[in-house]
Amino acid sequence: KDVFSQISFFAELDDLVLGEICLALRTRIYLPSDIIIYQGDIGKEFFIIAKGVVEVLQENDRAGEKPKGSNRILLHSGQFF
């Protein structure tokens, strides 16, 4: 429930509604190098990062070179996609 307080569009919901949403959540654990979703896939889930970091790679990054500097996107605890 604490993670929801960091997400703006959940901020206006009362505790009852937030509680219902929390009951519907499923925890998933991903290891380094696990692929969560591919660019272009139809998203059917909403991911909230409870702990850790997710690296976002664009389609052309799959060839092997990781993006450097401003092209590198990292999502941290409390962020979502």
N, C-alpha and C positions, 0 to 999 in steps of 0.2 A: 504493500500500500504506500510505503514511503517513496518508492520509485515513481508512482503516479503523480505525486506532488510536484515533481520536476517537469512534467509534461503539460504544456499549456492547455491543450484542449480537454484535459481531464480535471483541470483546476476548479472548474465551476460545479462539478458533480458532488452531490452530497454523499455522506458515508455509506448510506444504504446501497446506492447505485455502485459506488466504488467496491463495496463488499461483494456485490453480485459479479462484477467484472473479475475481481480477484479469485473468486471460486471457479471461474471458467478458464483461468490461466493454466497452462501446462509448462513445466520447467523442462528445458532442453539444455544439455551440456555439449558444447563443441570443443574439440581439441585444436591446437595450432595446425594450420594447413587444411582443416575441414572446410568444405565448400557448403555454404548455407543456401545460396540461391545464385543462379546464373543471370547475368544481364539479359533482358529480353524475355525471361520466363514470366508467366502470369502469376502475380503474387496472390496467394490465398490466405496468407498469415500476416500478422503484425508482430514484429520482433522488438522487444524492449531489452536492452542490455542491462542486466542486473549487476554483473560483475565482469570485469575484464575489458578487452579491446577487440574490436572487429576491424579488419582492414578491408576496404572496398577497392576492388580492382576492376578496371574497365575492360571491355572486350579485347582491346588490343594489348592489354597487359598479360594475357594468358600465354603469350609466346615465350615468356620466361623472365623478361626484365621487369623488375618492380619499379613503379613510378618513383621519382625522386622529388623532393621539395614540395612545391605547391600542388603537384599532381597527385600526391599521396593523400588519401583520405582515411582517417582513423576515427572510428566511433567509440565512445567510452561509456562507462556506466551511466545510466539514466537517459542515454540517447536511444533512438529507435529508427527503424526502417521498415 
